[in-house]
C-alpha cells in the first residue's frame, strides 16, 4: 500500500477520527456550544418543554421516579436545565451520554457515561445527536456506477472509490436512490442502527430524536455534508478543526415505528408559542409585559419556519413489557 493510498479514507472513518479520535473536535473543552447554537442554547423554554414531556412520560408510566437520558449531552446543558425545571415530587435519575469527559461543575445528580444505560424507564432525548453519527458518502460516476466518496483528511480533497455494495447499496436503493452522474447521498444506515440501539435501551417510556433532516421525496440531489466552526459554516475538512455533519434521513431512522413531526408542532403541543402578550399587560404590569415579550421572542425563534421550527422530531413510544 502506497503513502498516497493511505491518505484516503471513506467519509465515515475520516469523520469518526476527526470528531472523536485523539484531539477530536468534540472532545475539546469548549464543547459543541463553542461552535454552534442549538435549541437548548437558544432559550430555557426548550428545556422547560422537555421537562414537561418528561413529566408526562412519568404520568403515563404511573410513577414518580423516572429516568432522563440526555443522548449526545454536549456539556450537560439540556440535562441541567431539565433537572432545574421538573416539578417538586418527581424524582429523576439523570444520565448524560457523551464521549467527552464529565464537565466541571455539573450537577452531581447526573450520571455521566459514554454508553447507553440499559433497561431504564423514562425519556431518552437526543437533541442534534444523529447528525454527528458519522456516515459514508456515495456518488454516481460518469458510467452510472454508485461509488463511495473518499476524502483526504489533510485538506478535504475527494475522489471516487470502490462501488457501493451489500447493505449500504440496499439502504440507498430503499431510502435514497441516486442514478444520475454527479448525484450524491449520505448513507444513513449507521444512524438507523444507532437510533434503534437508543430506543432498545429503554425498558419503557419514550425516545425522541430532534435534528435537521429530510424525508424521501425531498432528498437534496447533492447531499448535505458540511462543516461548522465558531458559529460559521465552513468546508468539511476532517482534520479535527471543525464539526463535520450532514442532515439526517429521519424517515429511515423511523422505519421501525414512531411519529415524525416538526419542532414547531411538537413544541406547540408542549405549550411553547410565539404569541405576543396583550398590550393591556404593558399598562397593568410593565415588568410582566417585558418578560412575556422576551419569552414570546424566544418561542418564535424555536418554532420559526425556515429555522429551528423546521427541525424534525422523531418520537417512539416504548411500552412496558
N, C-alpha and C positions, 0 to 999 in steps of 0.2 A: 504494500500500500504506500503510495507516494505522499509526500508532505502536502501536495496540492489536494489530494483526495481527503486527507484528514481534516482539512479546513472546512469541509462542507458537511452539514447535518440537516436532517429534517427539522421543520419548524417546531414540532413538539419537543424534541430533545433539546434543541437550542433554547427554547423558551424556559423549559424546566431549569436549565443551568443558570440562565440569566436572572430569573426571578427568585429561585430558591436554592441555588447552589452556593458554594463558599463565596461570600461577598455579594450575594444576590440582592437584587433591587428591593425586595420586600422584607429583607432581614435587617435593613438599616435602622438606626434609632428613630428617625422621623416617621417611619411607617407610611401607609397609604395617604393619610391626611396631609402629609407634607407635599403631596404632588397633585391630588385631585380631590374634589369636593363631592361627597355622596349625599344622599338624602339625610343620613344620620348627622352629617356636619351642617346641613342647611338649616335645620330647625329642631328644637326639642319637641315640636309637635309630632314628629315622626316617631321618636322613641316612646312618647306617650301613647300613640296609636298602637304600637307594637305591645306595650304593656296592657292595653285594653284587650288586645287579641289574646294575649297570654291568660288574662283573667277569664275570658270567655272559654278558652280551652279547658281551664281548671273547672269551670262550671259544668261543661259538657262531660268531663270525666268524673264529676261528683266528688271533688277532693279540694282540700285547702292546702295541699302540699304538691307542688308541681315543679317540673324541670324546665329550664330555659337554656337552649343550646344556641349560642351565637357562632354560627359557622363562617369561618373566614373573618375572625374577630378583629383584625387590624391591631389597634392598640386598646381595644376594650371599650370604645366609645358607646356602642349600642348596648351592650350588656350592663354597663354602668348606668346609663340613662334609664333602662328598663327597671333595674333594681330600685332606682330612686322614685319611679312613678307607680309601682304596683301598690294597690291599696293595703292598708293595715289588715292583718289577719290572714293574708296569703303568704305562705312560706314557699320561697323559691330556691331551688338548688340550681345554681347558675354555672354554666360552663362557657369558657372562651376557647374555641378550637382554632388554633393558629400555629403556623410553623415557626414564627418568630418567638423569642423568649418572652417570659412574663413581663408585662410593663411595670415599671417602677410606680408604686403608689396606688395600684389598682385595688379596688375593694377586696378585702381578704375573703369575702364570701364566694368569690369567683374561683372556680377550679380551672386553672389554665392548663391546656393539654394540646398535644399535636396530633391527637387521634380522636375519632368519634367515640363518645360514651355509648355503651351498648345497653339496650333494654330500658331506657328511660321513658317516663310518661310525662308528656307536656308538649312544648312548642319548640321545634327546630326552625331557626330563621337564618337564611343565607342571603345576606344583602350584598350584591355585587361580588359574589364568590365564584360562580360558574364561569364568568368571563375570564377569570385568571386560572382556570384549569387548562393547561397547555394542550393545544391541538395541532395536528398536521394540516398543511395546506396542499390542495391539489389544483392543477391547472391542465387545460387541454392543449396539446401541442398542435403543430400545423397539420399533422396527419389524422387528427381527431382522437388521439390516444390520451387518456387521462393519466397524468403522472404526478408523483409527489414533487412539490417545490422544495428545493434545498436552499439553505441560506449559509452565508459565511458570517460568523459571529462578529468578526472584527469590524466589518463595515456595513453589514446588512445586504450585501450583494446576493442575488438569487440566480439559480439555474434550475432546469428541469432534471429530475432524477428518474428512477425506475417507475414502471407503470403501477398504478394503484390496483391491488388485487385483494381477494379474501374479504374479511368482514368490513374493511374500510370501503371497498368497492360496493358492497351490498348496502352499506349505510348511505353512500352518495346516491345510489340508484333509487333508494326509497325516499330520502329526505331532501337531497339537494343535487338533482341530476344536472350535470354540465356537459354540453355537447359541442359548442362552437369553439374554434381555436381562440385562445386568449382568456376564455372564461375561467374564473377561479372560485373555489369554495373552501371553507374551513370544515374539516371532517370532525363533527361533533360527538363522535362515539365515546371518547373518554369522559365527556361531560354527562352524557346519558348514564354511564356507569357510575360516575361519582354521585350523581343525584340519586340513583337507585340505592346506592350504599347508604346515603344520608337518610333517606326515607326508611330503609330497612333497619336502621339503628334504633328506631322508636318502637317501644312496646305498645304504645297507644298515644294518641294525640293528633298533632297536625304538623306538617312540614311545609314551609313556604320558601320559595326561591324568588328573589327580586333581581332583575337585571335588564340591561338594554338588549333587545333581541329582535328576532323576526320569525315568521312562520312561512311554511311552504305556500307559494303563490306570490310572495313578496320578497323572495331572497334577492340580495344585491348581486348582479351578474359578475362582479369582480371582487367579491368578498369584502370583509370589513377590517382586516388586520391593520392595526395601527399602534402607535406608541404615545405615551404621555410622560411629561417631566415638568415639575414645578408649575402645574396648572395649565400647561400648553400641550397641544397635540404636536407630536414630532414623528419623524420617520422611525419605524420599528426596527431598531438595531439591537439584536440580542446579545449585548455585551455587558449587561448589568447596569447600564447607565440610565435606563428608562423602563417604564412599565410597557409590557407587550401584551396586547389584549385584542379580543375580537368579540363581536356580538354573538349572542347565544341563540341557537336554533331551539327555541323554547318548546315548540310543539313536539320535537323529537324527544326532549327530556321528559315531556309529559305523556309519552305514548303509553306508559304503564297505568295512567289514570290521573285524575285531578282536574282542577278548574284553572283556566287561563283567563286573566283579565288584565286591564291596565291599572297602573298605580292610581290614576285619577279615580277610577271607580272603586278600587279597593279601599283607598283612604277615605273616600266619602262615606262608605259603609261604616267606617270606624270613627266617623264624626269630624273628619278634617275637611273643612270647606273654606274657600277663599272669599266669603261674602263680607262686604264692608259692614261695620256696625251702624246702627241708625244714628243719624245726625243729632237726634234728640238727646243721645247719651253725652254728646260733647258739652251741652249746657248743664245737664244734671250732674254729671260726674266726669269732668275733663280727663282726669288721670286714667279712669277706666276706659274712656274712649281711646286714648292714645295706646294703651295696652292692647285693646281689641283690634285697633287698626294695624298695629305691628303684627299681631297674630294672623290677621287676615292676609297680610302681605306674604308672610311665611307660608301659609296654607296655599296661597295662589301659586307660589314657586313650586311647591311639592306636587301640585296637581296640574301644572301648566301643560297645555298641548304644545308639542314641539320641544318639550324639555322633560323634566323629571316625571311629569304626569303620563308620558308615553311609555315609561318603563313597564315591563310585563311582570305580573305576579303569577307564579305557578303554585297552586295550593293543593296539597294532597292530605286527605284525612286518613289516619291510621286507626282503625277500630281496635278495641281491646279484644284480645284472643278469648 
